[in-house]
Amino acid sequence: MSNPFFEHKLNINRRHFLGKLGLGVGGAALGTLMVPELFKNSMGGEGMPLGLKHYASKAKRIIYLFQNGAPSQLESFDYKPLLNKMFGQDLPESIRQGQRLTGMTANQEKFPLVGSHFGFKQYGKSQTWVSDLFPNIAKITDDICMIKSVHTEAINHDPALTFMQTGAQQGNRPSMGAWMSYGLGSENKNLPAYCVLLSRGKGNGQGVYSKLWSNGFLDSTHQGVQFSSGEDPILYLNNPKGIDGANRRKMLDHLAELNEMGYDEFSDAGIQAKIKQYEMAYRMQTAVPEVTDFSKEPDHIVKLYGSDCMIPGTYAANCLMARKLSESGVRFVQLYHQGWDQHGNLANEMSGQAKDVDQASAALITDLKQRGLLDETLVIWGGEFGRTNYCQGKLTEKSYGRDHHPKAYSIWMAGGGIKAGTSFGETDEFGYNIVQDPVHVHDLQATIMHLMGLDHEKLTYKYLGRRFRLTDISGHVVKGILA
């Protein structure tokens, strides 16, 4: 038996059809005006269109203060007095449990325990333990979450660095900042979504390479833009003599026409990316000089970060630059501070390194907070792995070093949806194994993405027949550190 209501829906005349079609086209047009990125995905991959979040986010921007070389958690934030009491005694096999060692200590017959050369005190409402090396970070413990149970799979610097930044130990994968740029885009069309700042400390340095801020298989517009450590953060920013803004605009327009002709012929997505990069470079000519100018910073801000903030390329200067870039809408700012690889002479070298970063790291949190920006800015501080509780090589009362330890180390986070004034995770009394709330690198990455409004399992890109993501095939959001 026929349904008259169903037949009525089928009996649509030409006028009704065109009227409904017009409404649909008009709605689509309105949508492109209100949410331009909703109807396009310029990256050519699969997944969520650029600029759309999976859910409401706690954070809008990220500043990652990466301590390159792996600072010792035992001299910074993981207080283990038992190691001082057992000075020189061999690490019990029941604790080591035959775990993997590096080639630098695998042949040692003994593994003499060594405690911190520096004192520890408790600070804040959470009574968080902080080393005397970090008196300024100690003052902001009520604003941060100390995570003492991070662990990784990599035991050497290069794969551990790459794993922390890209989610894989091998190269040619998009970095975390590139994924953020791909998924969220930029808040400021005149500045890159992803900027990289480098500084060098006084200790033994490990190299950093462009693969750590690579776009990998994503569109090249998502690669991190490295700022120079010199007086000119962006080279060739100014037009050469005899070329003004109008001439530059005219040249770029003609160049874009030639590139469009090339794209029409070859359909190479890289050509479109090149056009976008030229346009970004043109817009940066007006935006970058203002954001990199420190001359207008008031005296109390210079005092807050320390006088080194006025010296280009220092850690303090990069922290201040990070605040200015983030304040201007840069989605992801990555700092790399080299010099944390203390295999020997740890007490002297780490003292210098801590002095380099302590004041400026704390100042960044204070500065963001007083500007009302901390709640929407996620700040991360930490390295690629931890350090052993035993001495590498010869141990004396005044001299010792520590080897790589991937099984447990500490980082801290602040702002952007993080539960402030707390500690999360615990290691055993030897500081060797995690005994409570382990946080894998992929868990950390999943949590960072969650705070930015992204589902780490849904933000994917199809490449070579497989859908890739930052967290590969694992990772869980660490709910215990969320506000």
RAPE-V586393 format. One line per field, one symbol per residue. ss: DSSP state (2 for helix, 1 for strand, 0 for the rest). A space follows every 10 residues. Layout:
ss: ???
//
This chain:
ss: 0002222222 0002222222 2222222222 2222022220 0000000000 0000000000 1111111100 0022200000 2222200001 0022220000 0000000000 0110000001 1110000111 1222222200 2221111111 1000002222 2222220000 0000022222 2222000000 0001111111 0000000002 2220000002 2200110000 0000000000 0000222222 2222222222 2222220022 2222222222 2222222222 2000000022 2222202222 0000222222 2222222000 0111111100 0000022222 2222222222 2222222222 0002221111 1100011111 1000000000 0111100011 1111000100 0111011000 0001110011 2222222222 2000000000 1110011100 0000000022 210
//
